[in-house]
Amino acid sequence: MDERQHLKAGRSALVALGAVMFAALGVLVWEYIQTKEVTNTAAILVLVGGAGVFALVQRVLGAEAPRSLMGVELPTGADAPSRRQRRRAYLRGALLFAAVLTGLSLAGLALGGTQELTSGLPFAVQGTLGLVALLGAEFLALFAVSYAVDWALGEWSSKAVERQYARLDG
């Protein structure tokens, strides 16, 4: 089996896995709607085990190059310009992610009472300045976590692609 056939077989397996996981999620949602509780152990195991199978199939398939928000393939090289381009893409993605989720939080604060949304916090949020500080801290935390995760996964993917290129060339 050549590389293209190997890639097509792996993608087909991932699509099938996604369909099975989606069906299991549907079963769990249907059960919850009907009985207001979830007790289907098989569907839960399919969802939990699906992540492990996905990781295994992805490992067997090999890696794909990291992509920007617009789906453009990022360079995988270890040189400074390639790393700089990847870091810029991670930065844009993290900023957009943090802005969207903070905007959704702001919309939630505007639609609902602030008391209900902030009552679970371990500290008191008082007045407009407190809400602005809370949203600012949320933005910074979301940005930091998103950037770290994007960077770690993107760099892992780019190194995996480079290892796969070296294995195919050697």
URUR-V988376 format. One record per backbone hydrogen bond with DSSP energy under -1.0 kcal/mol. NH is the residue of the N-H (numbers start at 1). CO is the residue of the C=O. If there is no record, write none. Layout:
nh=NH co=CO
nh=NH co=CO
This chain:
nh=6 co=2
nh=7 co=3
nh=8 co=4
nh=9 co=5
nh=10 co=6
nh=11 co=7
nh=12 co=8
nh=13 co=9
nh=14 co=10
nh=15 co=11
nh=16 co=12
nh=17 co=13
nh=18 co=14
nh=19 co=15
nh=20 co=16
nh=21 co=17
nh=22 co=18
nh=23 co=19
nh=24 co=20
nh=25 co=21
nh=26 co=22
nh=27 co=23
nh=28 co=24
nh=29 co=25
nh=30 co=26
nh=31 co=27
nh=32 co=28
nh=33 co=29
nh=34 co=30
nh=35 co=31
nh=36 co=32
nh=41 co=39
nh=44 co=40
nh=45 co=41
nh=46 co=42
nh=47 co=43
nh=48 co=44
nh=49 co=45
nh=50 co=46
nh=53 co=49
nh=54 co=50
nh=55 co=51
nh=56 co=52
nh=57 co=53
nh=58 co=54
nh=59 co=55
nh=60 co=56
nh=61 co=57
nh=62 co=58
nh=68 co=72
nh=71 co=68
nh=74 co=66
nh=83 co=79
nh=84 co=80
nh=85 co=81
nh=86 co=82
nh=87 co=83
nh=88 co=84
nh=89 co=85
nh=90 co=86
nh=91 co=87
nh=92 co=88
nh=93 co=89
nh=94 co=90
nh=95 co=91
nh=96 co=92
nh=97 co=93
nh=98 co=94
nh=99 co=95
nh=100 co=96
nh=101 co=97
nh=102 co=98
nh=103 co=99
nh=104 co=100
nh=105 co=101
nh=106 co=102
nh=107 co=103
nh=108 co=104
nh=109 co=105
nh=110 co=106
nh=111 co=107
nh=112 co=108
nh=117 co=113
nh=118 co=114
nh=121 co=118
nh=130 co=126
nh=131 co=127
nh=132 co=128
nh=133 co=129
nh=134 co=130
nh=135 co=131
nh=136 co=132
nh=137 co=133
nh=138 co=134
nh=139 co=135
nh=140 co=136
nh=141 co=137
nh=142 co=138
nh=143 co=139
nh=144 co=140
nh=145 co=141
nh=146 co=142
nh=147 co=143
nh=148 co=144
nh=149 co=145
nh=150 co=146
nh=151 co=147
nh=152 co=148
nh=153 co=149
nh=154 co=150
nh=155 co=151
nh=156 co=152
nh=157 co=153
nh=158 co=154
nh=159 co=155
nh=160 co=156
nh=161 co=157
nh=162 co=158
nh=163 co=159
nh=164 co=160
nh=165 co=161
nh=166 co=162
nh=167 co=163
nh=168 co=164
nh=169 co=165
nh=170 co=166
